[in-house]
Structures are given as structure tokens and as C-alpha cells.
Amino acid sequence: MLYLFKINHVFLFISGAEIVFVFFIVLLVFGADKIPSIAKTLAKGMTQVRRATNDIKNEIQNSVDVESPTKKITQDFKEEVDKVKKDFDDLGDSIKREL
């Protein structure tokens, strides 16, 4: 039995015997009655970390979505200003020709 864990592009191979050994040490250190509560606490912690990570991802995505309309509005405004500048330049050119 072979488990493959990928951590920061480093592969760790943990055999079944090593996992059993780790569980045995945990059993000796904490005792059989505390293991379920430890597992429950670890599961709650992992759930909180997962939720926090998802919240951060959502906030980043929302900020990107908010910036996109702002950029579009800015670009549209710049295009309109450029059109007005061109119209004034054309008007100035026609006035110069008349004089």
C-alpha cells in the first residue's frame, strides 16, 4: 500500500506500515478515548481553513469583477474625450482656413 502526497513539488512516499506506526504513536501519546475528539477538532479546523480560503478567493474575484466595469467606463470616457478633442481640432482648422 503506497500513498503519494505532493507538497511544494516534493513527493513524499508513505507506506502503509509507516501510517500504522504513526497511528500507533498517536494512540500511545493521546490514548484511545481522546482520539475521536482530536479528529473532530482537526476536522473543524480544516473546515474553517477551507471556508477562509474560499472567502478570500471570493473577495479577490469580486474585486476583479468590480474593477472591470470601472476600466470599461474609463476607456469609454477617454474615447469620448478623444472624439471631442478631434472635433475641436477640426473646428480650429476650419476657422484658420477662413481667416
C-alpha positions, 0 to 999 in steps of 0.5 A: 500500500503506497500513498503519494502526497505532493507538497511544494513539488516534493513527493513524499512516499508513505507506506502503509506500515509507516501510517500504522506506526504513526497511528500507533504513536498517536494512540500511545501519546493521546490514548484511545478515548481522546482520539475521536475528539482530536479528529473532530477538532482537526476536522473543524479546523480544516473546515474553517481553513477551507471556508477562509480560503474560499472567502478570500478567493471570493473577495479577490474575484469580486474585486476583479469583477468590480474593477472591470466595469470601472476600466470599461467606463474609463476607456469609454470616457477617454474615447469620448474625450478623444472624439471631442478633442478631434472635433475641436481640432477640426473646428480650429482648422476650419476657422484658420482656413477662413481667416 
